[in-house]
Amino acid sequence: MPDFLIIGAQKCGTSSLFYYLLQHPELALPEKKEIHFFDVNYQNGIGWYENHYSHKEKADKKTGEATPYYLFHPLVPQRIAIHYPQIKLIVLLRNPIDRAYSHFWMIKNRNQESLATFEEATEAEAWRLEQETAKILSQPDYRSKIHQHYSYLSRGKYDEQLLNWFQYFPISSFLFIKSERFFANLQSELKRVFSFLGISYQMPDDSEIQLKSNYPPMQIETRKRLERYFHIHNQKLKSILGEDFTW
C-alpha cells in the first residue's frame, strides 16, 4: 500500500480526479483525500500512514491517495522512494498563471492571506519563502506553512519540481495530465488514468467538477507579467514532457 499517489499540482483538478476514482469499483480509497504523510506527517511513521488504508477490505482492489503538496515539497520524492519504489504517480498540470491565481483566492477565502491583492502576494513571495526550503531540507520535521500556503508562483515552476522527482523515479512511473484537457475531454483522459492504474474503463456516475470556485478576473498587465515570468520554465517543461504541455 498504496498502489498509486496523485501528487499534484495543487489547484489543478486533483480533487475532481480523486472523487471520480472513489466511484470506481476496483479501487478502495481512504475516505480522506489528503493524508499529508510524506510532507508534514512523516514523523508519525509508516504504520500511522498505512492505518489510513486498513479500514477498508482491499482484497484485489487497488488503493491510493491524493495530496497535491507532495509535488512541491522537496523531501517527498526521496521519502516515497524509500517506502514504495515501484509506486505509480499521477500529476495534473495546469497553466501556471491560472493555477497561481486560483491558489491565491483559495488562501484568501480561507482568511490565511493578509495581503490584499494577488499582485501584492506575488511580489512578496520571494522574501516570504526565502530560507524556507533550506529550513525544510536541514530540519526534516520542520513544517513551513509559509512554504505550503504562499508558494503561488513557485509551485508553477513544474520543470524544477519534476527534475527533483526524476532523481528518484523514472519517467515511466508517472502519468502526466494537462488539466485543461482533463476537464475538456474527461472520458478520454479518465481512460488514460484507468489504463495507467490497470483497472477497467468505467466512467463515474457523478462527474461534477469538485471545488469549483469563482473569483474576479486577473488584471491584463498582471497576466502579461506572469507570462514573461513563466516563459523559461514552460519552455523547459516542454523539453521534458513534449509539446502537449504548453500554455
Backbone as CSV, one residue per row, in Angstrom:
resi,resn,N_x,N_y,N_z,CA_x,CA_y,CA_z,C_x,C_y,C_z
1,MET,0.836,-1.196,0.000,0.000,0.000,0.000,0.868,1.241,0.000
2,PRO,0.435,2.261,-0.657,-0.604,2.324,-1.686,-0.059,1.900,-3.052
3,ASP,-0.956,1.754,-4.023,-0.540,1.404,-5.377,-0.215,2.637,-6.208
4,PHE,-0.845,3.755,-5.866,-0.612,4.982,-6.631,-0.806,6.193,-5.734
5,LEU,-0.255,7.304,-6.175,-0.432,8.585,-5.499,-0.718,9.651,-6.545
6,ILE,-1.675,10.503,-6.260,-1.869,11.732,-7.032,-1.097,12.803,-6.282
7,ILE,-0.003,13.264,-6.851,0.938,14.108,-6.102,0.799,15.597,-6.397
8,GLY,-0.089,15.984,-7.272,-0.256,17.402,-7.559,-0.649,17.616,-9.003
9,ALA,-0.571,18.871,-9.397,-0.248,20.024,-8.577,-1.520,20.583,-7.948
10,GLN,-1.330,21.365,-6.902,-2.465,21.982,-6.228,-3.232,22.891,-7.189
11,LYS,-4.563,22.898,-7.055,-5.462,23.711,-7.877,-5.388,23.332,-9.355
12,CYS,-5.169,22.038,-9.598,-5.088,21.559,-10.980,-6.106,20.466,-11.286
13,GLY,-6.995,20.179,-10.339,-8.025,19.178,-10.576,-7.845,17.895,-9.795
14,THR,-6.975,17.882,-8.787,-6.738,16.652,-8.030,-7.980,16.223,-7.253
15,SER,-8.759,17.181,-6.756,-9.964,16.815,-6.001,-10.990,16.144,-6.909
16,SER,-11.145,16.651,-8.112,-12.083,16.031,-9.051,-11.630,14.633,-9.427
17,LEU,-10.354,14.476,-9.754,-9.861,13.152,-10.132,-10.042,12.161,-8.986
18,PHE,-9.703,12.563,-7.780,-9.864,11.671,-6.636,-11.332,11.290,-6.447
19,TYR,-12.224,12.248,-6.628,-13.660,11.987,-6.478,-14.136,10.982,-7.521
20,TYR,-13.648,11.120,-8.744,-14.043,10.179,-9.788,-13.510,8.774,-9.481
21,LEU,-12.273,8.700,-8.984,-11.685,7.398,-8.667,-12.377,6.748,-7.474
22,LEU,-12.884,7.545,-6.548,-13.629,6.997,-5.411,-14.815,6.149,-5.865
23,GLN,-15.347,6.464,-7.029,-16.535,5.789,-7.526,-16.231,4.514,-8.303
24,HIS,-14.945,4.224,-8.502,-14.585,3.059,-9.307,-14.630,1.797,-8.454
25,PRO,-15.315,0.757,-8.903,-15.484,-0.453,-8.079,-14.209,-1.253,-7.856
26,GLU,-13.177,-1.013,-8.652,-11.939,-1.775,-8.489,-10.917,-1.048,-7.612
27,LEU,-11.334,0.078,-7.024,-10.461,0.833,-6.137,-11.075,0.904,-4.743
28,ALA,-10.227,0.859,-3.737,-10.659,1.047,-2.346,-9.791,2.153,-1.767
29,LEU,-10.314,3.368,-1.769,-9.529,4.533,-1.383,-9.871,4.976,0.035
30,PRO,-8.923,5.591,0.726,-9.239,6.135,2.048,-10.284,7.236,1.936
31,GLU,-11.062,7.382,2.981,-12.124,8.387,2.941,-11.556,9.794,2.856
32,LYS,-10.381,9.984,3.446,-9.749,11.296,3.435,-8.844,11.419,2.225
33,LYS,-9.061,12.442,1.430,-8.260,12.610,0.216,-6.796,12.883,0.527
34,GLU,-6.526,13.890,1.344,-5.152,14.341,1.572,-4.656,13.866,2.936
35,ILE,-3.838,12.838,2.944,-3.311,12.305,4.194,-2.098,13.107,4.664
36,HIS,-1.388,13.707,3.725,-0.247,14.573,4.067,0.820,13.833,4.877
37,PHE,1.039,12.565,4.562,2.056,11.832,5.317,3.473,12.205,4.907
38,PHE,3.757,12.136,3.621,5.140,12.301,3.175,5.632,13.744,3.236
39,ASP,4.725,14.691,3.460,5.161,16.087,3.572,5.191,16.560,5.024
40,VAL,4.061,16.559,5.730,4.035,17.198,7.050,3.763,16.234,8.208
41,ASN,3.502,14.955,7.911,3.255,13.995,8.988,4.234,12.825,8.981
42,TYR,5.349,12.986,8.334,6.287,11.874,8.159,6.827,11.360,9.490
43,GLN,6.920,12.238,10.461,7.445,11.850,11.766,6.528,10.861,12.482
44,ASN,5.299,10.710,12.008,4.360,9.777,12.639,4.656,8.317,12.314
45,GLY,5.473,8.088,11.293,5.861,6.726,10.961,4.972,6.064,9.933
46,ILE,5.544,5.079,9.246,4.849,4.433,8.134,3.620,3.658,8.606
47,GLY,3.648,3.148,9.831,2.482,2.450,10.364,1.278,3.359,10.480
48,TRP,1.527,4.583,10.931,0.453,5.585,11.021,-0.161,5.814,9.651
49,TYR,0.680,5.875,8.638,0.195,6.121,7.282,-0.642,4.955,6.779
50,GLU,-0.130,3.744,6.917,-0.827,2.595,6.356,-2.125,2.286,7.090
51,ASN,-2.247,2.778,8.322,-3.513,2.609,9.048,-4.664,3.348,8.365
52,HIS,-4.342,4.361,7.555,-5.395,5.081,6.836,-6.068,4.204,5.790
53,TYR,-5.412,3.111,5.412,-5.976,2.211,4.408,-6.631,0.991,5.024
54,SER,-6.387,0.720,6.307,-6.778,-0.552,6.899,-8.269,-0.648,7.196
55,HIS,-9.012,0.467,7.142,-10.426,0.414,7.482,-11.280,-0.177,6.367
56,LYS,-10.677,-0.379,5.196,-11.415,-0.992,4.096,-10.750,-2.311,3.715
57,GLU,-11.574,-3.294,3.404,-11.011,-4.548,2.923,-10.559,-4.351,1.491
58,LYS,-9.265,-4.506,1.298,-8.718,-4.239,-0.020,-8.971,-5.397,-0.977
59,ALA,-8.766,-6.631,-0.497,-8.880,-7.807,-1.348,-8.027,-7.614,-2.599
60,ASP,-8.636,-7.683,-3.771,-7.870,-7.493,-5.002,-7.983,-6.072,-5.525
61,LYS,-8.520,-5.183,-4.696,-8.658,-3.799,-5.135,-7.371,-3.030,-4.942
62,LYS,-7.231,-1.977,-5.729,-6.062,-1.110,-5.625,-6.417,0.131,-4.813
63,THR,-5.389,0.772,-4.300,-5.652,1.916,-3.436,-4.596,2.995,-3.636
64,GLY,-4.922,4.179,-3.160,-4.004,5.311,-3.269,-4.637,6.527,-2.632
65,GLU,-3.946,7.622,-2.680,-4.456,8.872,-2.108,-3.996,10.040,-2.963
66,ALA,-4.433,11.228,-2.578,-4.085,12.432,-3.343,-3.725,13.552,-2.379
67,THR,-2.460,13.930,-2.361,-2.001,15.068,-1.571,-1.177,15.972,-2.487
68,PRO,-1.753,17.063,-2.988,-1.067,17.860,-4.006,0.153,18.631,-3.525
69,TYR,0.373,18.693,-2.219,1.605,19.328,-1.722,2.830,18.436,-1.963
70,TYR,2.589,17.139,-2.220,3.702,16.220,-2.438,4.604,16.674,-3.580
71,LEU,4.032,17.116,-4.671,4.837,17.500,-5.835,5.827,18.599,-5.492
72,PHE,5.415,19.542,-4.670,6.215,20.735,-4.395,7.178,20.572,-3.220
73,HIS,6.870,19.708,-2.287,7.695,19.556,-1.092,9.021,18.881,-1.463
74,PRO,10.160,19.480,-1.123,11.442,18.975,-1.626,11.871,17.622,-1.078
75,LEU,11.352,17.191,0.069,11.772,15.928,0.664,10.886,14.742,0.281
76,VAL,9.748,15.010,-0.300,8.774,13.946,-0.549,9.269,12.883,-1.534
77,PRO,9.892,13.227,-2.661,10.299,12.166,-3.601,11.197,11.109,-2.964
78,GLN,12.181,11.539,-2.212,13.082,10.589,-1.567,12.343,9.737,-0.544
79,ARG,11.439,10.341,0.209,10.697,9.601,1.225,9.817,8.529,0.597
80,ILE,9.139,8.864,-0.473,8.284,7.877,-1.133,9.126,6.759,-1.724
81,ALA,10.263,7.126,-2.312,11.133,6.122,-2.935,11.647,5.112,-1.918
82,ILE,11.857,5.540,-0.690,12.322,4.633,0.358,11.287,3.548,0.634
83,HIS,10.021,3.928,0.689,8.967,3.001,1.100,8.278,2.305,-0.070
84,TYR,8.085,3.010,-1.172,7.313,2.472,-2.294,8.011,2.786,-3.619
85,PRO,9.139,2.147,-3.882,9.903,2.498,-5.094,9.201,2.151,-6.401
86,GLN,8.205,1.258,-6.361,7.502,0.848,-7.580,6.158,1.534,-7.748
87,ILE,5.872,2.529,-6.931,4.553,3.157,-6.947,4.303,3.914,-8.240
88,LYS,3.025,4.058,-8.599,2.628,4.849,-9.757,2.240,6.244,-9.299
89,LEU,2.641,7.233,-10.076,2.485,8.630,-9.679,1.710,9.389,-10.751
90,ILE,0.640,10.066,-10.336,-0.196,10.833,-11.262,-0.007,12.314,-10.979
91,VAL,0.226,13.087,-12.046,0.486,14.520,-11.925,-0.422,15.285,-12.869
92,LEU,-1.213,16.197,-12.320,-2.014,17.105,-13.138,-1.312,18.456,-13.167
93,LEU,-1.185,19.026,-14.355,-0.506,20.305,-14.520,-1.406,21.276,-15.278
94,ARG,-1.552,22.448,-14.723,-2.427,23.486,-15.271,-1.579,24.697,-15.647
95,ASN,-2.091,25.519,-16.542,-1.404,26.778,-16.834,-0.958,27.402,-15.508
96,PRO,0.355,27.612,-15.316,0.830,28.063,-14.004,0.304,29.424,-13.583
97,ILE,-0.085,30.246,-14.530,-0.658,31.545,-14.181,-2.032,31.354,-13.565
98,ASP,-2.867,30.566,-14.221,-4.207,30.298,-13.693,-4.134,29.529,-12.378
99,ARG,-3.177,28.616,-12.289,-3.003,27.853,-11.060,-2.664,28.783,-9.898
100,ALA,-1.733,29.712,-10.114,-1.319,30.645,-9.063,-2.472,31.533,-8.619
101,TYR,-3.261,31.999,-9.578,-4.370,32.897,-9.250,-5.438,32.155,-8.443
102,SER,-5.735,30.933,-8.839,-6.697,30.119,-8.099,-6.177,29.813,-6.694
103,HIS,-4.895,29.539,-6.603,-4.251,29.280,-5.304,-4.411,30.491,-4.384
104,PHE,-4.141,31.677,-4.912,-4.261,32.890,-4.098,-5.677,33.041,-3.551
105,TRP,-6.684,32.853,-4.398,-8.055,33.064,-3.952,-8.506,31.987,-2.968
106,MET,-7.969,30.789,-3.098,-8.266,29.769,-2.101,-7.733,30.186,-0.731
107,ILE,-6.484,30.617,-0.684,-5.877,31.034,0.584,-6.556,32.289,1.120
108,LYS,-6.883,33.207,0.222,-7.557,34.442,0.628,-8.930,34.135,1.224
109,ASN,-9.673,33.258,0.604,-11.015,32.936,1.088,-10.993,32.150,2.391
110,ARG,-9.853,31.547,2.693,-9.698,30.857,3.974,-9.180,31.790,5.076
111,ASN,-9.031,33.059,4.736,-8.506,34.058,5.675,-7.096,33.731,6.151
112,GLN,-6.319,33.117,5.256,-4.927,32.795,5.579,-3.942,33.724,4.866
113,GLU,-4.467,34.662,4.115,-3.632,35.619,3.375,-3.948,37.026,3.849
114,SER,-2.934,37.696,4.430,-3.139,39.039,4.971,-3.003,40.130,3.924
115,LEU,-2.328,39.832,2.825,-2.157,40.836,1.780,-3.431,40.948,0.947
116,ALA,-3.687,42.155,0.485,-4.996,42.443,-0.103,-5.168,41.903,-1.514
117,THR,-4.105,41.910,-2.313,-4.259,41.576,-3.721,-3.280,40.486,-4.148
118,PHE,-3.621,39.867,-5.257,-2.744,38.864,-5.863,-1.407,39.483,-6.235
119,GLU,-1.444,40.700,-6.725,-0.213,41.368,-7.120,0.711,41.572,-5.919
120,GLU,0.150,42.004,-4.799,0.950,42.175,-3.590,1.527,40.841,-3.120
121,ALA,0.704,39.809,-3.161,1.133,38.500,-2.668,2.260,37.917,-3.519
122,THR,2.165,38.068,-4.827,3.219,37.523,-5.681,4.498,38.349,-5.597
123,GLU,4.364,39.646,-5.376,5.552,40.479,-5.176,6.258,40.109,-3.878
124,ALA,5.491,39.711,-2.873,6.064,39.381,-1.561,6.576,37.944,-1.482
125,GLU,6.271,37.141,-2.468,6.554,35.712,-2.368,8.034,35.406,-2.173
126,ALA,8.899,36.081,-2.903,10.330,35.759,-2.837,10.884,35.932,-1.427
127,TRP,10.570,37.059,-0.785,11.116,37.256,0.557,10.381,36.438,1.602
128,ARG,9.122,36.125,1.344,8.396,35.254,2.267,9.017,33.858,2.301
129,LEU,9.326,33.332,1.117,9.827,31.963,1.019,11.332,31.852,1.229
130,GLU,12.003,32.990,1.299,13.458,32.964,1.471,13.825,32.163,2.712
131,GLN,14.707,31.232,2.548,15.220,30.355,3.611,14.265,29.215,3.997
132,GLU,13.020,29.252,3.528,12.074,28.205,3.954,12.457,26.835,3.398
133,THR,12.839,26.775,2.129,13.253,25.490,1.559,14.491,24.968,2.262
134,ALA,15.425,25.857,2.538,16.647,25.454,3.243,16.323,24.894,4.628
135,LYS,15.372,25.498,5.311,14.967,25.011,6.636,14.342,23.624,6.539
136,ILE,13.520,23.419,5.528,12.886,22.113,5.343,13.944,21.041,5.098
137,LEU,14.928,21.366,4.286,15.972,20.400,3.948,16.879,20.098,5.135
138,SER,17.121,21.093,5.958,18.038,20.912,7.087,17.340,20.415,8.349
139,GLN,16.019,20.625,8.428,15.250,20.196,9.597,14.053,19.375,9.104
140,PRO,14.224,18.083,8.889,13.189,17.263,8.247,11.812,17.305,8.912
141,ASP,11.751,17.600,10.209,10.449,17.658,10.881,9.824,19.058,10.843
142,TYR,10.524,19.991,10.215,10.039,21.373,10.169,8.873,21.484,9.198
143,ARG,7.768,22.047,9.668,6.620,22.300,8.795,6.527,23.788,8.533
144,SER,6.628,24.159,7.274,6.584,25.563,6.888,5.234,25.886,6.266
145,LYS,4.387,26.547,7.023,3.113,26.980,6.465,3.335,28.072,5.420
146,ILE,4.414,28.801,5.543,4.758,29.803,4.530,5.017,29.116,3.198
147,HIS,5.842,28.080,3.210,6.168,27.318,2.011,4.924,26.668,1.430
148,GLN,4.050,26.195,2.297,2.851,25.500,1.854,1.792,26.446,1.306
149,HIS,1.596,27.588,1.952,0.477,28.462,1.599,0.825,29.562,0.597
150,TYR,2.014,30.132,0.693,2.327,31.347,-0.065,3.196,31.093,-1.293
151,SER,3.228,29.869,-1.759,4.066,29.485,-2.905,3.295,29.605,-4.217
152,TYR,2.703,30.757,-4.436,1.811,30.952,-5.588,2.519,30.736,-6.927
153,LEU,3.645,31.406,-7.105,4.384,31.290,-8.359,5.350,30.107,-8.337
154,SER,5.926,29.838,-7.189,6.938,28.781,-7.087,6.377,27.419,-7.466
155,ARG,5.127,27.174,-7.136,4.533,25.870,-7.461,4.308,25.702,-8.960
156,GLY,4.339,26.791,-9.695,4.153,26.716,-11.139,5.434,26.486,-11.915
157,LYS,6.551,26.382,-11.211,7.825,26.047,-11.851,7.912,24.522,-11.915
158,TYR,7.100,23.952,-12.770,6.966,22.499,-12.823,8.266,21.811,-13.217
159,ASP,9.036,22.449,-14.069,10.287,21.840,-14.529,11.219,21.549,-13.358
160,GLU,11.356,22.498,-12.439,12.259,22.334,-11.304,11.780,21.211,-10.394
161,GLN,10.484,21.144,-10.170,9.942,20.114,-9.282,10.111,18.725,-9.891
162,LEU,9.851,18.585,-11.182,9.949,17.280,-11.813,11.385,16.779,-11.852
163,LEU,12.330,17.669,-12.045,13.729,17.236,-12.044,14.121,16.670,-10.688
164,ASN,13.550,17.193,-9.629,13.785,16.627,-8.305,13.200,15.215,-8.220
165,TRP,12.000,15.035,-8.727,11.365,13.715,-8.703,12.118,12.708,-9.566
166,PHE,12.644,13.158,-10.698,13.324,12.235,-11.609,14.645,11.720,-11.040
167,GLN,15.108,12.294,-9.954,16.282,11.747,-9.272,15.956,10.420,-8.587
168,TYR,14.663,10.175,-8.333,14.255,9.008,-7.557,13.334,8.061,-8.315
169,PHE,12.663,8.554,-9.349,11.728,7.736,-10.099,11.947,7.940,-11.592
170,PRO,11.860,6.845,-12.390,11.936,7.006,-13.841,10.663,7.655,-14.367
171,ILE,10.753,8.246,-15.526,9.587,8.932,-16.082,8.443,7.951,-16.357
172,SER,8.766,6.674,-16.519,7.727,5.663,-16.748,6.836,5.453,-15.523
173,SER,7.259,5.940,-14.356,6.445,5.828,-13.142,5.311,6.841,-13.106
174,PHE,5.331,7.795,-14.033,4.403,8.929,-13.983,3.357,8.867,-15.089
175,LEU,2.184,9.367,-14.759,1.187,9.738,-15.766,0.976,11.232,-15.636
176,PHE,1.269,11.971,-16.686,1.105,13.415,-16.682,-0.179,13.783,-17.425
177,ILE,-0.972,14.632,-16.786,-2.264,15.041,-17.332,-2.314,16.560,-17.386
178,LYS,-2.642,17.091,-18.537,-2.848,18.526,-18.662,-4.254,18.846,-18.170
179,SER,-4.361,19.696,-17.167,-5.640,19.931,-16.508,-6.711,20.424,-17.466
180,GLU,-6.346,21.326,-18.341,-7.329,21.880,-19.269,-7.906,20.784,-20.169
181,ARG,-7.062,19.864,-20.596,-7.538,18.762,-21.422,-8.357,17.781,-20.596
182,PHE,-7.988,17.608,-19.355,-8.699,16.678,-18.479,-10.165,17.058,-18.361
183,PHE,-10.441,18.336,-18.147,-11.830,18.766,-17.985,-12.555,18.920,-19.316
184,ALA,-11.814,19.169,-20.387,-12.452,19.309,-21.701,-12.763,17.962,-22.339
185,ASN,-11.977,16.934,-22.002,-12.140,15.605,-22.597,-12.083,14.550,-21.498
186,LEU,-13.042,14.613,-20.591,-12.980,13.795,-19.384,-12.948,12.301,-19.703
187,GLN,-13.756,11.841,-20.623,-13.813,10.404,-20.897,-12.471,9.873,-21.380
188,SER,-11.868,10.542,-22.348,-10.600,10.051,-22.886,-9.471,10.165,-21.873
189,GLU,-9.500,11.215,-21.052,-8.443,11.370,-20.053,-8.601,10.353,-18.923
190,LEU,-9.827,10.089,-18.509,-10.016,9.055,-17.496,-9.648,7.679,-18.034
191,LYS,-9.857,7.467,-19.298,-9.442,6.200,-19.910,-7.944,6.020,-19.772
192,ARG,-7.187,7.103,-19.951,-5.733,7.048,-19.761,-5.385,6.718,-18.311
193,VAL,-6.119,7.323,-17.385,-5.874,7.065,-15.962,-6.145,5.606,-15.636
194,PHE,-7.290,5.084,-16.083,-7.655,3.698,-15.791,-6.623,2.731,-16.384
195,SER,-6.182,3.007,-17.590,-5.173,2.156,-18.218,-3.872,2.184,-17.431
196,PHE,-3.474,3.370,-16.988,-2.243,3.524,-16.208,-2.323,2.735,-14.901
197,LEU,-3.496,2.736,-14.273,-3.672,2.042,-12.992,-3.980,0.557,-13.163
198,GLY,-4.252,0.133,-14.386,-4.545,-1.275,-14.631,-5.920,-1.690,-14.167
199,ILE,-6.896,-0.788,-14.328,-8.285,-1.089,-13.958,-9.175,-0.885,-15.178
200,SER,-10.385,-1.389,-15.102,-11.278,-1.344,-16.257,-11.787,0.068,-16.504
201,TYR,-12.213,0.287,-17.748,-12.775,1.584,-18.114,-14.216,1.653,-17.630
202,GLN,-14.453,2.531,-16.675,-15.805,2.694,-16.145,-15.969,4.138,-15.693
203,MET,-16.791,4.868,-16.396,-16.987,6.276,-16.068,-17.741,6.425,-14.749
204,PRO,-17.425,7.448,-13.973,-18.143,7.679,-12.710,-19.590,8.075,-12.957
205,ASP,-20.450,7.694,-12.038,-21.849,8.104,-12.135,-21.994,9.608,-11.978
206,ASP,-21.176,10.175,-11.119,-21.203,11.613,-10.881,-19.880,12.208,-11.347
207,SER,-19.925,12.999,-12.391,-18.704,13.602,-12.940,-18.684,15.122,-12.762
208,GLU,-19.368,15.596,-11.722,-19.346,17.025,-11.428,-17.937,17.449,-11.025
209,ILE,-17.543,18.653,-11.465,-16.253,19.205,-11.070,-16.303,19.559,-9.588
210,GLN,-15.267,19.168,-8.859,-15.210,19.395,-7.425,-14.457,20.687,-7.096
211,LEU,-14.894,21.355,-6.048,-14.243,22.564,-5.521,-14.100,23.666,-6.568
212,LYS,-15.076,23.745,-7.443,-15.052,24.805,-8.442,-15.386,26.129,-7.770
213,SER,-14.617,27.160,-8.066,-14.810,28.444,-7.384,-14.821,29.588,-8.387
214,ASN,-15.380,30.696,-7.957,-15.451,31.897,-8.779,-14.678,33.020,-8.105
215,TYR,-14.003,33.816,-8.904,-13.262,34.961,-8.396,-13.117,35.987,-9.519
216,PRO,-12.788,37.216,-9.188,-12.704,38.255,-10.220,-11.606,37.963,-11.233
217,PRO,-11.740,38.482,-12.439,-10.712,38.239,-13.465,-9.384,38.873,-13.104
218,MET,-8.326,38.267,-13.597,-6.985,38.789,-13.366,-6.739,40.039,-14.209
219,GLN,-5.974,40.963,-13.673,-5.612,42.155,-14.427,-4.770,41.768,-15.641
220,ILE,-5.018,42.424,-16.764,-4.319,42.099,-18.008,-2.820,42.267,-17.863
221,GLU,-2.397,43.340,-17.221,-0.960,43.579,-17.059,-0.309,42.534,-16.163
222,THR,-1.053,42.052,-15.191,-0.526,41.000,-14.318,-0.295,39.726,-15.111
223,ARG,-1.259,39.375,-15.965,-1.092,38.176,-16.787,0.106,38.306,-17.726
224,LYS,0.279,39.460,-18.320,1.416,39.663,-19.216,2.737,39.524,-18.460
225,ARG,2.762,40.073,-17.246,3.978,39.979,-16.430,4.294,38.521,-16.104
226,LEU,3.265,37.765,-15.772,3.486,36.377,-15.404,3.785,35.497,-16.619
227,GLU,3.292,35.880,-17.780,3.682,35.159,-18.994,5.184,35.269,-19.210
228,ARG,5.731,36.429,-18.957,7.180,36.607,-19.069,7.895,35.821,-17.972
229,TYR,7.329,35.849,-16.782,7.948,35.180,-15.636,8.055,33.669,-15.867
230,PHE,6.990,33.072,-16.384,6.959,31.622,-16.525,7.514,31.127,-17.853
231,HIS,7.866,32.001,-18.752,8.250,31.588,-20.098,9.376,30.557,-20.094
232,ILE,10.441,30.833,-19.397,11.592,29.924,-19.423,11.244,28.592,-18.771
233,HIS,10.430,28.628,-17.722,10.048,27.378,-17.054,9.114,26.549,-17.932
234,ASN,8.227,27.211,-18.647,7.346,26.488,-19.557,8.118,25.876,-20.718
235,GLN,9.137,26.586,-21.185,9.972,26.046,-22.257,10.729,24.813,-21.786
236,LYS,11.229,24.858,-20.578,11.948,23.706,-20.033,11.000,22.540,-19.810
237,LEU,9.773,22.839,-19.364,8.792,21.772,-19.177,8.463,21.117,-20.512
238,LYS,8.321,21.909,-21.552,8.029,21.368,-22.876,9.152,20.444,-23.350
239,SER,10.384,20.792,-23.008,11.506,19.943,-23.406,11.503,18.623,-22.643
240,ILE,10.885,18.611,-21.457,10.821,17.393,-20.651,9.639,16.523,-21.058
241,LEU,8.459,17.145,-21.213,7.220,16.383,-21.411,6.665,16.464,-22.825
242,GLY,7.167,17.368,-23.639,6.709,17.461,-25.010,5.746,18.605,-25.259
243,GLU,5.352,18.750,-26.509,4.557,19.876,-26.965,3.186,19.955,-26.302
244,ASP,2.674,18.827,-25.845,1.334,18.829,-25.248,1.262,19.741,-24.026
245,PHE,2.379,19.908,-23.339,2.380,20.701,-22.106,2.916,22.103,-22.372
246,THR,2.119,22.829,-23.134,2.427,24.239,-23.419,1.182,25.064,-23.107
247,TRP,1.422,26.317,-22.728,0.325,27.228,-22.443,0.610,28.584,-23.068
